[in-house]
Amino acid sequence: KYTGLARFDNLHDFKVDNKIILYIPTWRRWLDTKDKFENSNYYKRISSLINNKELEEILERNNKYLYFYLHQSTEKYINLYNKHNKRIRILNSKTADIQDLLKKGALLITDYSSIFTDFVYMKKPIIYYQYDKEEFINKHISNYRKSYFDFEKDGFGKVLNKEEDLLKEINYFIKNNFQIRKNHLKK
C-alpha cells in the first residue's frame, strides 16, 4: 500500500548540488494581463533581484548559480525578464523538471508557495521572501481568513521582505554550507 502524499514519493533519493540555489515564487492571481504583470511590484522586485550586482558578486565569488523557476501561470511572461547575470538561469516547466530541481537545490527561496513543504521534507534550508504580504493576502486569496500556518511563527526559515536582507541570508547559507538552522530543523 502507498500512503502519504504522492508528491513526496520520489524525494527520498536525492543528491544535493551545492552550486544550486532555487528561487521559486508563486503566482499572483490578479496579474492576469501582460500590462498588469509588467507594471506590478511582483515583476519589478523579481527583476531587481535577478539583476542585483551584489547577488552577482556573491554567486561569482562562491561559484554558485541561482535557478529562477517560473510558476506555470507566469511562464507566458518569461521573455519580459532581462537578466545580465550569467550565474542566473531562468527556467520553466518546458526547460526543467521541478522535482529534479528540488532534489538538486541546496537552498530554496520562495514566498507563499507550498513548494517549501518538499524542501522541508528533505530537511533542506528555506528563505521566505515575502515583500508583498498585504497585497498578496488582499488580492490573491479571496475571502481570506487567517491561515492555520503562520510563516513567521510556524515557518521553516526566516521571513524577509527586503532584498538586502535576502542577500545577507543567502550569504549566511553559503558560508554555512547550506545547513538548515537547528531551530528550523527541530520544527
C-alpha positions as CSV (number, residue, x, y, z in Angstrom):
1,K,0.0,0.0,0.0
2,Y,1.1,3.5,-0.7
3,T,0.4,6.1,2.0
4,G,1.2,9.8,2.3
5,L,1.4,12.4,-0.4
6,A,2.4,11.1,-3.8
7,R,4.4,14.3,-4.5
8,F,6.9,13.2,-1.8
9,D,7.4,9.6,-3.1
10,N,10.5,10.4,-5.2
11,L,12.1,12.8,-2.7
12,H,13.9,10.0,-0.7
13,D,16.6,9.5,-3.2
14,F,18.4,12.8,-3.9
15,K,21.8,14.3,-4.3
16,V,22.2,18.0,-3.5
17,D,24.3,20.1,-5.8
18,N,25.8,22.8,-3.5
19,K,26.1,25.1,-6.5
20,I,22.4,25.5,-7.0
21,I,20.2,28.0,-5.2
22,L,16.5,27.9,-6.2
23,Y,14.1,30.8,-6.4
24,I,10.6,29.7,-6.9
25,P,7.9,32.3,-6.2
26,T,4.2,31.5,-6.6
27,W,2.0,33.4,-9.0
28,R,-0.3,36.4,-8.3
29,R,-3.9,35.8,-9.3
30,W,-4.6,39.5,-10.1
31,L,-1.7,39.7,-12.6
32,D,-3.8,38.3,-15.4
33,T,-2.7,40.6,-18.3
34,K,0.7,41.5,-19.7
35,D,0.2,45.1,-18.8
36,K,-0.7,44.4,-15.2
37,F,2.2,41.9,-14.9
38,E,4.8,44.3,-16.4
39,N,3.7,47.2,-14.1
40,S,3.5,45.1,-10.9
41,N,5.6,45.1,-7.8
42,Y,6.0,41.4,-8.3
43,Y,7.7,41.7,-11.7
44,K,9.8,44.7,-10.6
45,R,11.0,43.0,-7.4
46,I,12.0,39.8,-9.2
47,S,13.7,41.8,-12.0
48,S,15.6,43.8,-9.3
49,L,16.8,40.6,-7.6
50,I,17.9,38.8,-10.7
51,N,19.8,41.9,-11.8
52,N,21.3,42.8,-8.4
53,K,25.0,43.4,-8.7
54,E,25.7,42.3,-5.1
55,L,23.9,39.0,-5.8
56,E,26.0,38.6,-9.0
57,E,29.2,39.1,-6.9
58,I,28.0,36.6,-4.2
59,L,27.3,34.0,-6.8
60,E,30.5,34.6,-8.7
61,R,32.7,34.7,-5.7
62,N,31.3,31.4,-4.3
63,N,30.8,29.6,-7.7
64,K,27.0,29.3,-7.2
65,Y,24.0,29.6,-9.5
66,L,20.5,30.9,-8.9
67,Y,17.9,29.0,-10.8
68,F,14.7,31.2,-11.1
69,Y,11.8,28.8,-11.9
70,L,8.6,30.5,-13.1
71,H,5.2,29.3,-11.9
72,Q,3.2,27.9,-14.8
73,S,0.8,30.8,-14.6
74,T,3.6,33.2,-15.3
75,E,5.5,31.3,-18.0
76,K,3.9,33.3,-20.8
77,Y,5.9,36.3,-19.5
78,I,9.3,34.7,-19.5
79,N,10.6,37.0,-22.3
80,L,9.9,40.1,-20.1
81,Y,12.7,39.1,-17.8
82,N,16.0,40.6,-18.9
83,K,18.9,39.4,-16.9
84,H,22.5,40.4,-17.1
85,N,23.9,37.9,-14.6
86,K,25.4,34.8,-16.3
87,R,25.0,32.9,-13.0
88,I,21.2,33.2,-13.1
89,R,19.2,30.7,-15.1
90,I,15.5,31.4,-15.9
91,L,13.6,28.1,-16.1
92,N,10.1,26.9,-16.6
93,S,8.2,23.6,-17.0
94,K,9.4,23.3,-20.6
95,T,13.1,23.6,-19.7
96,A,13.4,21.9,-16.4
97,D,11.7,19.2,-14.2
98,I,10.6,20.8,-10.9
99,Q,11.1,17.7,-8.9
100,D,14.7,17.2,-10.2
101,L,15.4,20.8,-9.3
102,L,14.0,20.4,-5.8
103,K,16.2,17.3,-5.2
104,K,19.4,19.1,-6.5
105,G,18.9,22.5,-4.9
106,A,20.9,23.4,-1.8
107,L,18.7,26.3,-0.8
108,L,15.1,27.3,-1.6
109,I,13.9,30.9,-1.8
110,T,10.1,31.2,-2.1
111,D,7.3,33.4,-0.9
112,Y,4.0,31.6,-0.1
113,S,4.3,28.6,-2.4
114,S,3.6,25.2,-0.9
115,I,6.7,24.0,-2.7
116,F,8.5,24.7,0.6
117,T,7.0,21.5,2.0
118,D,9.1,19.5,-0.4
119,F,12.3,21.1,0.8
120,V,11.2,20.7,4.5
121,Y,10.6,17.0,3.7
122,M,14.2,16.7,2.6
123,K,15.4,18.8,5.6
124,K,17.0,21.5,3.4
125,P,17.0,25.3,4.2
126,I,14.4,27.7,3.1
127,I,14.1,31.5,2.9
128,Y,10.6,33.1,2.6
129,Y,11.0,36.3,0.6
130,Q,7.6,38.0,1.2
131,Y,7.9,41.6,0.1
132,D,4.2,42.0,-0.7
133,K,2.4,40.2,2.1
134,E,-0.6,42.6,2.5
135,E,-1.1,42.9,-1.3
136,F,-0.9,39.1,-1.6
137,I,-3.4,38.5,1.2
138,N,-5.8,41.2,-0.1
139,K,-5.7,40.4,-3.8
140,H,-4.7,36.7,-4.2
141,I,-6.6,35.0,-1.5
142,S,-10.3,35.5,-1.9
143,N,-12.3,35.6,1.3
144,Y,-9.1,35.4,3.2
145,R,-9.3,34.0,6.7
146,K,-6.3,33.7,8.9
147,S,-4.5,30.6,7.9
148,Y,-3.5,27.9,10.4
149,F,0.0,28.3,9.1
150,D,1.8,31.5,10.1
151,F,5.1,31.7,8.2
152,E,6.8,33.8,10.8
153,K,5.7,31.6,13.7
154,D,5.5,28.2,12.1
155,G,7.8,28.5,9.1
156,F,11.0,26.6,8.5
157,G,13.2,29.6,7.6
158,K,13.4,33.3,8.0
159,V,10.7,35.6,6.6
160,L,12.2,38.5,4.8
161,N,10.8,41.5,2.9
162,K,13.9,43.4,1.9
163,E,16.3,42.5,-0.9
164,E,19.3,43.4,1.1
165,D,18.2,41.1,3.9
166,L,17.7,38.3,1.4
167,L,21.2,38.7,0.1
168,K,22.6,38.6,3.7
169,E,20.6,35.4,4.3
170,I,21.9,33.8,1.0
171,N,25.4,34.7,2.1
172,Y,24.8,33.1,5.5
173,F,23.7,29.8,4.0
174,I,26.6,29.8,1.5
175,K,29.1,30.4,4.4
176,N,27.5,27.6,6.5
177,N,27.4,25.1,3.7
178,F,23.6,25.2,3.3
179,Q,23.0,23.7,6.8
180,I,19.4,24.3,8.0
181,R,19.3,26.2,11.3
182,K,18.8,23.9,14.3
183,N,15.5,25.6,15.4
184,H,14.1,25.2,11.9
185,L,15.2,21.6,11.7
186,K,13.6,20.9,15.0
187,K,10.2,22.1,13.7
